[in-house]
């Protein structure tokens, strides 16, 4: 089981395929882990591995990854993990593909290290609306409850501060509209359609980003294979020579 470790941080990852690297950020909210890809209309590990070097990972404190928890944890904590894993694997530049919360992780890496991301695919990205803020708080609390018994050193105020740093914001939580509007990284957005993945968020990212392509239908029938093929072609088109 491949593990990248730095101090008390342990990140479980797996690699398949060869060629230009694609770093995957799985769905699952705070439980974002490799196994969640099996629940999607198509699994990017299977779809992309014949064409690219695919790196999938469990986020900190999800799946088989672990890390300390403090009230100072936030989106940049995860971005630092992503850059650290790329460094450990000697990857200077990659594509990113993120689903659900992975869309926000993808945008965070684009902002922190734009030179490291050649292109991005965002599948049903999360985002804040008037209807779903409490749902995101509840999702965080559910994840935290599962960890609390083994983390007695983390105070209730730490949990609350961490939750606020993750989900008190707006838009896609991790980056601002101003950043997306200035982001030159080519990206393809596969439209969301539910409480956690609002359609309006997908549309707004696609409208703001200068080099964005929107795919509306991708979850059923022929659209499943068609969208997978579109993402493969998009990433190939933007793979550096």
Beta strands, then each sheet from edge to edge (+ up, - down):
strand 1: 3-6
strand 2: 9-16
strand 3: 21-25
strand 4: 53-57
strand 5: 94-99
strand 6: 117-123
strand 7: 186-190
strand 8: 212-215
sheet 1: 1+ 2- 4+ 3+ 5+ 6+ 7+ 8+
end
